[in-house]
Amino acid sequence: MKITMFIAGLFFLFNPNIATFDPLPDLIGYLLLFRSLTEIALVQPNLEDARDAFRKLAICGLGRIAAYFLLLSLRPSSGFDRGWDLTIVFVFAILELLFSFKAFHSLFEGLDTATMRWGNSDADEVGSNARSMTWIFLVAKPVLCVAAELPFLMETSTSGSVYSVDLLTPQALRSVLNLLNLCGGVLIGLIWFFLMRAYLRRFRSADFLSRVHGAFLERLSEKPGLLLERRLAFAYRLIGVGAVALICFTVWNVNIIPEFLFPLLCLCALLVLNRKMPDLGGERTLPCPRSVFVKGLLYLTASLGQFAVSVTFFTLYHTADDEQAYTDIIEVVISQSTRAHMLLILLLVFTVLQGLCAVVFAHALYKILRMAARKYTGIRYENAQLRDRNDVVFSAIDRALRWAFVCMVLLAVSTILQQALLFVFPLAWFCSFAISVALLVTTMRAVSILSQETKNHFLYQ
């Protein structure tokens, strides 16, 4: 158990959320908590449950970041309904309450069991205080965040001239609740963080950690390839999550889910696959050519450039409440402004480069995943008929990867056409959206089959 990494993860959680804005992203904190429990979770089932709950919370954290950018892009519109703020904040508060209670309950149960199993009685002295403060913190953080958005309901009722309170207007109440959320949230969060820090530091005992590591090595000897299976599953999961960023959902020519997240997460997955594994005698899990990383970096650079230029163009020339009016304004601005004309040309250039790099990188990634399917799927059968199942499984993976690559090519072409047509035709946006959904489905299918068959491969080897 990596205590320092776990404490660092908790540090990213102590701060309050301001609507959908999170100053210290919870996503990073949950990923650190997830990673820090990798070793001890293999020998303690409750901590495996906690690890799984932290993974779900990380997905919620990613969704909160996406929601923040979505609302940020919609907010300049005068027709924006602020009820969306309250709705999204409330939904994330419920999800985080459910998963965080499960995560920390399993965490405390697992650490209690580990204490009894490997001996670390010092932890009991501060464990009760840390546990009690954890439940207070887990409730207070989402409740204060939601409460700060409730004055919107007063604004809605007062706009209909039902009543008016001069001493406590909705705006004044909102300011008070935001201040309470900020000050109260920081105070409760800091108390919780330092109590948890004191509690976890008791597990730094050399004897305790050595016993945990010994149990971990014993578990690996009973089931060789366990860490390798987890590493492959983690890499596949990163690719699957990255594929969500390929969904073409544009508002005023800005993609709400930035496409650069896909090459970024895929590069992280390739780094995981390219690392050396003790299980393999120091060999790499899946050797990845350097050219694959170069293609991924070029794709990432082109995607970042395309996103930056589209956001810049939107910021400078957005004055309309709907996309049709926005398109009309763009046509007028382009005819009158050389800078706008050059920005639009630059945006089209980055879109073309992004599409070309996406196709080249997808082809390289397809080869890597195909190699993984050959190496880490399939079960050894003595029966010839059962051996045919391996060929069927590989064909299913290969077919899903081929369809995903075809969808990537079509998406690149449709995105370029969509940008060139400047959203004049709604059909261009609809085609891009439909193709991106098909790409997500085929990629997730390939990744899910790979994950399941890799698990079977190590289970029955």
VOPAGU-2260 file (C-alpha; in pm, 1 decimal, decimal comma):
REM VOPAGU-2260
SITE   aa  ch    i         X         Y         Z
SITE  MET   A    0       0,0       0,0       0,0
SITE  LYS   A    1     148,2     331,8    -109,3
SITE  ILE   A    2      65,3     556,8     185,9
SITE  THR   A    3     220,4     875,0      43,2
SITE  MET   A    4      30,0     839,2    -283,6
SITE  PHE   A    5    -294,1     776,2     -93,4
SITE  ILE   A    6    -246,6    1089,2     119,8
SITE  ALA   A    7    -171,2    1290,6    -196,3
SITE  GLY   A    8    -499,4    1164,3    -342,7
SITE  LEU   A    9    -690,7    1276,7     -33,8
SITE  PHE   A   10    -538,2    1624,8     -70,5
SITE  PHE   A   11    -717,3    1667,4    -405,1
SITE  LEU   A   12   -1051,1    1588,6    -238,6
SITE  PHE   A   13   -1056,2    1822,3      61,2
SITE  ASN   A   14   -1149,1    2141,8    -128,3
SITE  PRO   A   15   -1515,5    2238,2    -189,3
SITE  ASN   A   16   -1671,9    2237,4    -535,7
SITE  ILE   A   17   -1818,0    2563,4    -668,1
SITE  ALA   A   18   -2106,7    2442,5    -884,0
SITE  THR   A   19   -1928,7    2226,3   -1146,4
SITE  PHE   A   20   -1592,3    2400,1   -1098,0
SITE  ASP   A   21   -1336,6    2205,4    -895,6
SITE  PRO   A   22   -1015,4    2399,6    -814,0
SITE  LEU   A   23    -825,7    2078,2    -732,1
SITE  PRO   A   24    -977,2    1817,5    -967,4
SITE  ASP   A   25   -1126,3    1525,3    -778,8
SITE  LEU   A   26   -1044,2    1316,1   -1086,0
SITE  ILE   A   27    -672,1    1329,2   -1002,4
SITE  GLY   A   28    -738,9    1245,3    -637,9
SITE  TYR   A   29    -950,6     939,7    -716,3
SITE  LEU   A   30    -695,7     813,3    -969,1
SITE  LEU   A   31    -420,9     839,6    -705,9
SITE  LEU   A   32    -637,7     655,8    -450,9
SITE  PHE   A   33    -715,5     388,5    -711,3
SITE  ARG   A   34    -348,3     343,2    -797,5
SITE  SER   A   35    -223,6     339,5    -437,1
SITE  LEU   A   36    -438,5      37,2    -345,3
SITE  THR   A   37    -318,3    -182,8    -633,1
SITE  GLU   A   38     -94,2    -410,9    -426,1
SITE  ILE   A   39    -289,4    -451,6    -102,4
SITE  ALA   A   40    -620,4    -492,8    -290,1
SITE  LEU   A   41    -493,5    -823,5    -429,7
SITE  VAL   A   42    -480,0    -972,4     -79,8
SITE  GLN   A   43    -773,3    -788,9      82,5
SITE  PRO   A   44   -1117,1    -817,5     -91,4
SITE  ASN   A   45   -1271,9    -516,3      87,9
SITE  LEU   A   46    -996,0    -293,0     -46,4
SITE  GLU   A   47   -1061,9    -433,6    -393,1
SITE  ASP   A   48   -1422,0    -309,9    -353,9
SITE  ALA   A   49   -1290,8      29,4    -240,7
SITE  ARG   A   50   -1061,1      42,0    -541,9
SITE  ASP   A   51   -1350,7     -32,4    -775,7
SITE  ALA   A   52   -1559,7     244,4    -613,8
SITE  PHE   A   53   -1271,5     492,3    -652,1
SITE  ARG   A   54   -1258,0     402,0   -1021,5
SITE  LYS   A   55   -1628,0     488,1   -1056,5
SITE  LEU   A   56   -1570,2     813,6    -869,6
SITE  ALA   A   57   -1288,9     895,6   -1113,5
SITE  ILE   A   58   -1537,9     855,9   -1398,6
SITE  CYS   A   59   -1772,8    1094,4   -1214,0
SITE  GLY   A   60   -1482,1    1337,7   -1178,6
SITE  LEU   A   61   -1420,4    1322,4   -1552,3
SITE  GLY   A   62   -1791,0    1382,9   -1611,7
SITE  ARG   A   63   -1783,9    1686,6   -1382,0
SITE  ILE   A   64   -1497,6    1838,0   -1583,6
SITE  ALA   A   65   -1686,6    1775,3   -1909,5
SITE  ALA   A   66   -2002,0    1930,6   -1759,0
SITE  TYR   A   67   -1804,4    2236,3   -1651,8
SITE  PHE   A   68   -1680,3    2300,2   -2005,2
SITE  LEU   A   69   -2027,0    2230,6   -2146,8
SITE  LEU   A   70   -2191,3    2487,8   -1919,5
SITE  LEU   A   71   -1904,8    2730,0   -1981,6
SITE  SER   A   72   -1968,6    2717,4   -2354,5
SITE  LEU   A   73   -2346,0    2757,8   -2315,2
SITE  ARG   A   74   -2341,1    3031,5   -2050,2
SITE  PRO   A   75   -2262,1    3326,5   -2287,3
SITE  SER   A   76   -2599,8    3272,2   -2453,1
SITE  SER   A   77   -2867,7    3506,8   -2321,9
SITE  GLY   A   78   -3116,4    3221,0   -2351,2
SITE  PHE   A   79   -2915,9    2996,3   -2118,3
SITE  ASP   A   80   -3130,5    2841,1   -1845,4
SITE  ARG   A   81   -2941,8    2847,1   -1516,9
SITE  GLY   A   82   -3156,6    2560,8   -1398,5
SITE  TRP   A   83   -2905,5    2335,6   -1574,4
SITE  ASP   A   84   -2644,3    2437,3   -1316,3
SITE  LEU   A   85   -2863,3    2317,6   -1030,2
SITE  THR   A   86   -2967,4    1998,5   -1211,7
SITE  ILE   A   87   -2613,6    1890,1   -1300,7
SITE  VAL   A   88   -2474,6    1977,9    -957,0
SITE  PHE   A   89   -2755,2    1779,1    -791,1
SITE  VAL   A   90   -2697,6    1472,5   -1013,5
SITE  PHE   A   91   -2322,9    1467,5    -943,8
SITE  ALA   A   92   -2384,9    1519,0    -571,1
SITE  ILE   A   93   -2608,0    1208,3    -558,3
SITE  LEU   A   94   -2361,7     996,5    -758,9
SITE  GLU   A   95   -2063,1    1104,0    -549,2
SITE  LEU   A   96   -2252,7    1040,7    -224,8
SITE  LEU   A   97   -2341,0     685,1    -330,4
SITE  PHE   A   98   -1996,5     587,0    -456,8
SITE  SER   A   99   -1792,6     770,1    -191,8
SITE  PHE   A  100   -1983,7     607,1      95,8
SITE  LYS   A  101   -1923,2     268,8     -64,3
SITE  ALA   A  102   -1554,9     348,8    -125,6
SITE  PHE   A  103   -1467,3     470,9     222,8
SITE  HIS   A  104   -1680,8     211,4     400,1
SITE  SER   A  105   -1493,6     -63,4     211,8
SITE  LEU   A  106   -1165,3     118,6     278,0
SITE  PHE   A  107   -1214,3     127,8     655,2
SITE  GLU   A  108   -1341,8    -230,5     664,1
SITE  GLY   A  109   -1043,1    -345,1     461,1
SITE  LEU   A  110    -791,6    -159,4     676,8
SITE  ASP   A  111    -954,1    -297,3     993,0
SITE  THR   A  112    -923,6    -650,3     854,8
SITE  ALA   A  113    -563,9    -582,7     749,6
SITE  THR   A  114    -488,9    -457,3    1100,8
SITE  MET   A  115    -619,8    -777,8    1256,3
SITE  ARG   A  116    -445,6    -994,5     997,2
SITE  TRP   A  117    -100,8    -834,6     987,1
SITE  GLY   A  118    -100,4    -650,5    1320,5
SITE  ASN   A  119     -97,1    -272,4    1352,5
SITE  SER   A  120    -282,6    -186,7    1674,5
SITE  ASP   A  121    -162,0     175,2    1678,2
SITE  ALA   A  122    -409,0     258,0    1400,7
SITE  ASP   A  123    -706,0     193,3    1629,9
SITE  GLU   A  124    -629,9     498,7    1844,7
SITE  VAL   A  125    -712,2     753,6    1575,8
SITE  GLY   A  126    -923,6     538,7    1343,6
SITE  SER   A  127   -1257,8     621,9    1507,0
SITE  ASN   A  128   -1203,4     998,6    1482,7
SITE  ALA   A  129   -1097,6     976,3    1118,2
SITE  ARG   A  130   -1394,3     755,2    1035,4
SITE  SER   A  131   -1649,4     984,4    1202,3
SITE  MET   A  132   -1506,3    1293,0    1032,1
SITE  THR   A  133   -1510,4    1112,4     697,0
SITE  TRP   A  134   -1888,5    1066,8     708,6
SITE  ILE   A  135   -1936,4    1433,2     804,6
SITE  PHE   A  136   -1709,8    1545,3     519,5
SITE  LEU   A  137   -1871,4    1317,4     259,7
SITE  VAL   A  138   -2216,0    1460,4     341,9
SITE  ALA   A  139   -2114,8    1824,6     391,6
SITE  LYS   A  140   -1922,4    1863,6      65,4
SITE  PRO   A  141   -2209,8    1785,9    -180,2
SITE  VAL   A  142   -2479,4    1940,2      44,0
SITE  LEU   A  143   -2300,6    2277,0      65,6
SITE  CYS   A  144   -2235,8    2271,2    -309,2
SITE  VAL   A  145   -2603,0    2205,0    -391,0
SITE  ALA   A  146   -2725,2    2458,4    -132,6
SITE  ALA   A  147   -2526,9    2734,8    -303,8
SITE  GLU   A  148   -2731,6    2677,6    -621,4
SITE  LEU   A  149   -3075,7    2672,2    -452,3
SITE  PRO   A  150   -3133,2    3053,2    -471,8
SITE  PHE   A  151   -3202,5    2994,2    -840,4
SITE  LEU   A  152   -3542,8    2860,9    -730,9
SITE  MET   A  153   -3611,2    3191,0    -552,9
SITE  GLU   A  154   -3512,5    3381,8    -865,8
SITE  THR   A  155   -3761,2    3175,8   -1064,5
SITE  SER   A  156   -4044,8    3244,8    -819,7
SITE  THR   A  157   -3969,0    3616,0    -780,1
SITE  SER   A  158   -3949,2    3662,1   -1156,8
SITE  GLY   A  159   -4320,3    3585,8   -1165,9
SITE  SER   A  160   -4388,1    3868,0    -916,8
SITE  VAL   A  161   -4512,5    3625,8    -653,7
SITE  TYR   A  162   -4320,9    3803,6    -377,7
SITE  SER   A  163   -4014,8    4018,3    -325,3
SITE  VAL   A  164   -3785,6    4033,8     -22,5
SITE  ASP   A  165   -3567,1    4341,9      -8,9
SITE  LEU   A  166   -3349,2    4230,1     281,5
SITE  LEU   A  167   -3255,8    3891,6     135,7
SITE  THR   A  168   -3262,0    3888,0    -240,7
SITE  PRO   A  169   -3175,9    3566,4    -428,1
SITE  GLN   A  170   -2845,2    3722,0    -534,9
SITE  ALA   A  171   -2754,7    3811,8    -175,6
SITE  LEU   A  172   -2854,0    3466,6     -49,1
SITE  ARG   A  173   -2648,9    3305,1    -323,6
SITE  SER   A  174   -2342,6    3506,8    -218,0
SITE  VAL   A  175   -2391,4    3406,7     146,4
SITE  LEU   A  176   -2429,6    3038,5      58,0
SITE  ASN   A  177   -2127,4    3048,4    -172,6
SITE  LEU   A  178   -1922,6    3201,6     108,7
SITE  LEU   A  179   -2050,0    2932,1     346,4
SITE  ASN   A  180   -1963,8    2663,7      90,9
SITE  LEU   A  181   -1614,8    2804,8      44,9
SITE  CYS   A  182   -1522,8    2874,4     408,9
SITE  GLY   A  183   -1714,9    2587,0     568,5
SITE  GLY   A  184   -1605,1    2343,3     301,0
SITE  VAL   A  185   -1236,7    2432,4     338,3
SITE  LEU   A  186   -1256,3    2412,1     720,5
SITE  ILE   A  187   -1430,8    2072,0     725,9
SITE  GLY   A  188   -1207,1    1945,6     446,1
SITE  LEU   A  189    -885,1    2043,6     620,3
SITE  ILE   A  190    -993,6    1884,6     950,7
SITE  TRP   A  191   -1084,0    1564,9     764,0
SITE  PHE   A  192    -759,4    1563,9     563,3
SITE  PHE   A  193    -532,8    1600,5     867,9
SITE  LEU   A  194    -724,8    1335,3    1064,9
SITE  MET   A  195    -701,0    1093,3     773,1
SITE  ARG   A  196    -333,2    1179,1     730,5
SITE  ALA   A  197    -265,3    1098,0    1097,3
SITE  TYR   A  198    -467,3     775,5    1066,5
SITE  LEU   A  199    -289,5     654,8     751,8
SITE  ARG   A  200      58,1     739,7     876,0
SITE  ARG   A  201      13,7     473,4    1144,7
SITE  PHE   A  202      23,8     215,4     863,9
SITE  ARG   A  203     377,4     314,8     768,3
SITE  SER   A  204     510,9      64,2    1017,2
SITE  ALA   A  205     791,8    -133,2     853,3
SITE  ASP   A  206     662,7    -463,0     996,9
SITE  PHE   A  207     310,2    -402,2     870,7
SITE  LEU   A  208     420,0    -306,1     517,6
SITE  SER   A  209     662,3    -598,4     495,3
SITE  ARG   A  210     386,0    -843,2     595,1
SITE  VAL   A  211     149,7    -694,3     337,7
SITE  HIS   A  212     420,4    -721,2      72,5
SITE  GLY   A  213     489,0   -1080,4     174,5
SITE  ALA   A  214     120,7   -1169,0     138,5
SITE  PHE   A  215     122,5    -994,1    -198,1
SITE  LEU   A  216     418,4   -1201,2    -322,4
SITE  GLU   A  217     252,9   -1518,3    -197,6
SITE  ARG   A  218     -61,2   -1427,7    -390,2
SITE  LEU   A  219     143,0   -1372,9    -706,8
SITE  SER   A  220     309,4   -1711,7    -666,9
SITE  GLU   A  221     -35,3   -1875,0    -647,0
SITE  LYS   A  222    -163,3   -1689,4    -952,8
SITE  PRO   A  223     115,9   -1586,8   -1190,5
SITE  GLY   A  224      29,2   -1320,8   -1442,9
SITE  LEU   A  225    -216,9   -1142,7   -1213,3
SITE  LEU   A  226     -42,0    -806,0   -1233,2
SITE  LEU   A  227       3,6    -846,5   -1606,7
SITE  GLU   A  228    -367,8    -906,2   -1647,7
SITE  ARG   A  229    -447,1    -594,0   -1445,2
SITE  ARG   A  230    -203,6    -384,7   -1645,4
SITE  LEU   A  231    -360,0    -494,6   -1973,8
SITE  ALA   A  232    -713,1    -434,1   -1841,3
SITE  PHE   A  233    -612,9     -85,6   -1723,7
SITE  ALA   A  234    -466,6       0,6   -2064,7
SITE  TYR   A  235    -778,5    -123,2   -2244,7
SITE  ARG   A  236    -995,3      77,9   -2006,5
SITE  LEU   A  237    -798,9     394,9   -2083,1
SITE  ILE   A  238    -855,0     344,6   -2455,5
SITE  GLY   A  239   -1224,8     284,1   -2400,8
SITE  VAL   A  240   -1265,5     600,3   -2190,8
SITE  GLY   A  241   -1065,5     797,5   -2447,5
SITE  ALA   A  242   -1302,5     683,9   -2722,9
SITE  VAL   A  243   -1580,2     880,8   -2550,2
SITE  ALA   A  244   -1390,6    1200,0   -2643,2
SITE  LEU   A  245   -1439,4    1115,8   -3010,9
SITE  ILE   A  246   -1812,5    1184,8   -2991,0
SITE  CYS   A  247   -1876,4    1482,4   -3214,8
SITE  PHE   A  248   -2095,6    1712,0   -3004,5
SITE  THR   A  249   -2027,9    2069,0   -3111,7
SITE  VAL   A  250   -2185,6    2388,3   -2982,2
SITE  TRP   A  251   -2101,3    2702,6   -3178,6
SITE  ASN   A  252   -1821,4    2523,2   -3360,5
SITE  VAL   A  253   -1652,6    2407,1   -3037,0
SITE  ASN   A  254   -1647,1    2037,2   -2949,3
SITE  ILE   A  255   -1782,1    2005,1   -2594,8
SITE  ILE   A  256   -1570,5    1694,4   -2527,3
SITE  PRO   A  257   -1225,6    1788,3   -2662,9
SITE  GLU   A  258   -1091,0    1530,5   -2905,4
SITE  PHE   A  259    -735,7    1567,7   -2772,9
SITE  LEU   A  260    -840,3    1353,5   -2473,8
SITE  PHE   A  261    -844,2    1047,1   -2702,1
SITE  PRO   A  262    -478,7    1059,9   -2815,2
SITE  LEU   A  263    -375,2    1168,6   -2464,9
SITE  LEU   A  264    -537,4     866,6   -2295,9
SITE  CYS   A  265    -424,2     631,1   -2572,6
SITE  LEU   A  266     -64,4     747,2   -2528,6
SITE  CYS   A  267     -98,2     680,5   -2154,0
SITE  ALA   A  268    -229,2     331,8   -2235,0
SITE  LEU   A  269      62,7     266,9   -2470,6
SITE  LEU   A  270     307,4     378,4   -2201,4
SITE  VAL   A  271     147,1     128,6   -1963,3
SITE  LEU   A  272     176,5    -148,3   -2223,6
SITE  ASN   A  273     535,9     -55,2   -2305,5
SITE  ARG   A  274     661,7     -82,5   -1945,9
SITE  LYS   A  275     875,5    -375,2   -1834,1
SITE  MET   A  276     711,1    -642,7   -1622,6
SITE  PRO   A  277     879,0    -861,4   -1355,8
SITE  ASP   A  278     628,0   -1135,8   -1448,9
SITE  LEU   A  279     788,4   -1150,6   -1793,5
SITE  GLY   A  280    1146,2   -1155,6   -1674,3
SITE  GLY   A  281    1196,8    -785,1   -1734,8
SITE  GLU   A  282    1045,9    -789,9   -2085,3
SITE  ARG   A  283     795,8    -530,5   -2198,2
SITE  THR   A  284     426,6    -614,7   -2168,7
SITE  LEU   A  285     370,4    -528,0   -2532,7
SITE  PRO   A  286     663,0    -369,3   -2720,2
SITE  CYS   A  287     540,8     -52,3   -2891,0
SITE  PRO   A  288     751,6     100,5   -3170,7
SITE  ARG   A  289     870,0     455,5   -3116,9
SITE  SER   A  290     687,3     558,5   -3433,8
SITE  VAL   A  291     353,3     488,6   -3261,5
SITE  PHE   A  292     432,0     745,4   -2991,5
SITE  VAL   A  293     544,3     997,6   -3256,8
SITE  LYS   A  294     214,9     953,5   -3445,2
SITE  GLY   A  295      20,9     988,5   -3119,5
SITE  LEU   A  296     206,0    1308,8   -3025,9
SITE  LEU   A  297     139,4    1456,8   -3370,6
SITE  TYR   A  298    -230,5    1370,7   -3335,3
SITE  LEU   A  299    -236,6    1522,2   -2986,0
SITE  THR   A  300     -67,4    1842,0   -3109,2
SITE  ALA   A  301    -307,7    1880,5   -3402,8
SITE  SER   A  302    -609,7    1820,2   -3175,9
SITE  LEU   A  303    -487,9    2074,5   -2919,7
SITE  GLY   A  304    -432,4    2329,6   -3196,9
SITE  GLN   A  305    -777,1    2268,9   -3345,1
SITE  PHE   A  306    -944,9    2303,5   -3005,6
SITE  ALA   A  307    -747,9    2618,2   -2914,1
SITE  VAL   A  308    -826,9    2793,1   -3244,4
SITE  SER   A  309   -1198,1    2700,2   -3229,1
SITE  VAL   A  310   -1225,7    2832,8   -2871,6
SITE  THR   A  311   -1038,6    3151,4   -2970,6
SITE  PHE   A  312   -1269,1    3207,3   -3268,5
SITE  PHE   A  313   -1575,8    3149,0   -3053,1
SITE  THR   A  314   -1450,9    3388,3   -2782,5
SITE  LEU   A  315   -1377,8    3669,0   -3028,2
SITE  TYR   A  316   -1685,0    3650,8   -3249,4
SITE  HIS   A  317   -1964,7    3489,3   -3049,3
SITE  THR   A  318   -2256,7    3732,9   -3017,8
SITE  ALA   A  319   -2554,5    3515,1   -3112,9
SITE  ASP   A  320   -2796,5    3300,1   -2916,5
SITE  ASP   A  321   -2837,4    3023,8   -3173,0
SITE  GLU   A  322   -2608,6    2851,8   -3420,0
SITE  GLN   A  323   -2789,9    2974,3   -3731,4
SITE  ALA   A  324   -2745,6    3336,3   -3623,3
SITE  TYR   A  325   -2387,3    3251,9   -3528,4
SITE  THR   A  326   -2325,6    3119,7   -3881,7
SITE  ASP   A  327   -2469,6    3439,2   -4032,7
SITE  ILE   A  328   -2246,8    3653,5   -3810,7
SITE  ILE   A  329   -1940,2    3451,9   -3910,1
SITE  GLU   A  330   -2011,0    3514,0   -4278,3
SITE  VAL   A  331   -2036,5    3888,8   -4216,7
SITE  VAL   A  332   -1725,8    3898,4   -3995,7
SITE  ILE   A  333   -1517,5    3702,3   -4246,8
SITE  SER   A  334   -1606,8    3943,2   -4524,4
SITE  GLN   A  335   -1503,7    4240,8   -4308,4
SITE  SER   A  336   -1213,8    4107,8   -4097,0
SITE  THR   A  337    -884,9    3969,9   -4226,0
SITE  ARG   A  338    -804,5    3826,9   -3880,9
SITE  ALA   A  339   -1129,4    3629,9   -3873,0
SITE  HIS   A  340   -1062,3    3502,9   -4222,7
SITE  MET   A  341    -713,0    3387,0   -4125,5
SITE  LEU   A  342    -839,6    3223,0   -3805,3
SITE  LEU   A  343   -1099,2    3029,7   -4000,6
SITE  ILE   A  344    -837,4    2911,8   -4250,7
SITE  LEU   A  345    -610,2    2810,8   -3962,5
SITE  LEU   A  346    -899,6    2622,8   -3803,0
SITE  LEU   A  347    -962,2    2433,8   -4127,3
SITE  VAL   A  348    -589,8    2350,7   -4157,0
SITE  PHE   A  349    -578,9    2214,0   -3802,1
SITE  THR   A  350    -897,0    2014,6   -3866,9
SITE  VAL   A  351    -743,1    1854,6   -4176,9
SITE  LEU   A  352    -419,3    1777,8   -3989,8
SITE  GLN   A  353    -619,8    1637,2   -3699,7
SITE  GLY   A  354    -815,0    1409,2   -3932,7
SITE  LEU   A  355    -504,5    1281,1   -4112,1
SITE  CYS   A  356    -315,1    1223,0   -3787,9
SITE  ALA   A  357    -619,4    1049,3   -3637,8
SITE  VAL   A  358    -634,3     798,6   -3923,8
SITE  VAL   A  359    -259,0     728,2   -3913,3
SITE  PHE   A  360    -256,1     687,8   -3534,3
SITE  ALA   A  361    -571,6     472,9   -3534,8
SITE  HIS   A  362    -408,4     237,0   -3785,0
SITE  ALA   A  363     -98,7     203,7   -3562,5
SITE  LEU   A  364    -315,6     153,5   -3252,2
SITE  TYR   A  365    -517,2    -109,9   -3437,7
SITE  LYS   A  366    -196,4    -306,4   -3503,6
SITE  ILE   A  367     -92,0    -284,8   -3137,1
SITE  LEU   A  368    -429,1    -411,2   -3013,7
SITE  ARG   A  369    -427,6    -687,2   -3271,5
SITE  MET   A  370     -85,8    -792,0   -3143,3
SITE  ALA   A  371    -223,0    -789,4   -2787,8
SITE  ALA   A  372    -511,8   -1011,0   -2895,2
SITE  ARG   A  373    -270,3   -1261,1   -3048,6
SITE  LYS   A  374     -42,3   -1266,6   -2744,5
SITE  TYR   A  375    -277,7   -1242,6   -2447,5
SITE  THR   A  376    -604,7   -1404,9   -2554,3
SITE  GLY   A  377    -690,9   -1766,4   -2615,8
SITE  ILE   A  378    -713,9   -2068,2   -2387,2
SITE  ARG   A  379    -516,1   -2388,5   -2425,6
SITE  TYR   A  380    -754,5   -2669,3   -2512,3
SITE  GLU   A  381    -673,1   -3032,8   -2582,0
SITE  ASN   A  382    -995,5   -3076,1   -2776,7
SITE  ALA   A  383    -960,6   -2958,6   -3137,4
SITE  GLN   A  384   -1319,2   -2832,7   -3149,9
SITE  LEU   A  385   -1264,8   -2618,3   -2842,1
SITE  ARG   A  386    -945,5   -2478,8   -2991,8
SITE  ASP   A  387   -1155,1   -2337,5   -3273,2
SITE  ARG   A  388   -1309,4   -2104,5   -3014,7
SITE  ASN   A  389    -981,9   -1912,8   -2995,9
SITE  ASP   A  390   -1001,2   -1841,1   -3367,4
SITE  VAL   A  391   -1362,1   -1725,8   -3330,8
SITE  VAL   A  392   -1266,5   -1490,3   -3046,1
SITE  PHE   A  393    -974,2   -1342,1   -3237,8
SITE  SER   A  394   -1194,9   -1294,8   -3546,3
SITE  ALA   A  395   -1451,6   -1107,2   -3335,2
SITE  ILE   A  396   -1181,4    -876,9   -3192,6
SITE  ASP   A  397   -1026,4    -823,1   -3535,1
SITE  ARG   A  398   -1365,1    -746,9   -3691,7
SITE  ALA   A  399   -1451,9    -492,6   -3422,0
SITE  LEU   A  400   -1112,3    -323,4   -3464,2
SITE  ARG   A  401   -1153,6    -308,5   -3842,3
SITE  TRP   A  402   -1495,9    -147,8   -3810,8
SITE  ALA   A  403   -1358,6      98,8   -3557,5
SITE  PHE   A  404   -1084,4     196,5   -3802,8
SITE  VAL   A  405   -1338,0     241,0   -4084,9
SITE  CYS   A  406   -1549,3     462,1   -3858,4
SITE  MET   A  407   -1239,2     666,8   -3770,3
SITE  VAL   A  408   -1169,0     729,8   -4140,1
SITE  LEU   A  409   -1532,1     829,6   -4202,3
SITE  LEU   A  410   -1531,1    1054,3   -3896,0
SITE  ALA   A  411   -1215,0    1231,7   -4012,3
SITE  VAL   A  412   -1368,1    1296,8   -4355,3
SITE  SER   A  413   -1703,8    1412,4   -4217,5
SITE  THR   A  414   -1537,3    1642,1   -3961,9
SITE  ILE   A  415   -1331,2    1810,3   -4234,0
SITE  LEU   A  416   -1641,7    1855,1   -4450,6
SITE  GLN   A  417   -1836,9    1981,8   -4151,2
SITE  GLN   A  418   -1572,9    2247,1   -4083,5
SITE  ALA   A  419   -1543,2    2341,1   -4451,2
SITE  LEU   A  420   -1920,1    2385,6   -4482,1
SITE  LEU   A  421   -1917,0    2608,0   -4170,9
SITE  PHE   A  422   -2227,3    2440,9   -4024,9
SITE  VAL   A  423   -2439,7    2570,4   -4311,7
SITE  PHE   A  424   -2594,5    2228,0   -4348,4
SITE  PRO   A  425   -2721,5    2058,0   -4029,4
SITE  LEU   A  426   -2681,4    1724,4   -4208,1
SITE  ALA   A  427   -2301,3    1758,1   -4184,0
SITE  TRP   A  428   -2319,0    1777,1   -3803,6
SITE  PHE   A  429   -2567,4    1488,3   -3784,2
SITE  CYS   A  430   -2344,2    1263,1   -3998,4
SITE  SER   A  431   -2039,9    1338,6   -3782,3
SITE  PHE   A  432   -2236,0    1269,7   -3465,4
SITE  ALA   A  433   -2378,8     939,5   -3596,0
SITE  ILE   A  434   -2037,3     818,6   -3715,6
SITE  SER   A  435   -1872,3     913,5   -3384,8
SITE  VAL   A  436   -2134,3     714,5   -3190,7
SITE  ALA   A  437   -2074,5     414,0   -3418,8
SITE  LEU   A  438   -1699,8     454,4   -3357,4
SITE  LEU   A  439   -1754,2     458,0   -2980,7
SITE  VAL   A  440   -1970,5     144,1   -2994,5
SITE  THR   A  441   -1722,9     -53,8   -3207,8
SITE  THR   A  442   -1424,7      55,8   -2997,6
SITE  MET   A  443   -1597,6     -33,0   -2671,6
SITE  ARG   A  444   -1694,7    -370,7   -2815,4
SITE  ALA   A  445   -1334,9    -446,2   -2915,4
SITE  VAL   A  446   -1202,4    -332,2   -2577,8
SITE  SER   A  447   -1462,1    -528,2   -2378,9
SITE  ILE   A  448   -1389,2    -851,7   -2570,3
SITE  LEU   A  449   -1015,4    -797,3   -2525,8
SITE  SER   A  450   -1055,4    -741,7   -2151,0
SITE  GLN   A  451   -1274,9   -1045,6   -2096,2
SITE  GLU   A  452   -1064,9   -1280,0   -2308,3
SITE  THR   A  453    -743,0   -1158,2   -2148,5
SITE  LYS   A  454    -893,7   -1239,8   -1808,8
SITE  ASN   A  455    -990,7   -1587,7   -1932,6
SITE  HIS   A  456    -642,4   -1637,5   -2077,8
SITE  PHE   A  457    -471,6   -1586,6   -1741,7
SITE  LEU   A  458    -745,5   -1764,2   -1545,1
SITE  TYR   A  459    -718,8   -2091,6   -1739,0
SITE  GLN   A  460    -353,6   -2087,3   -1842,3
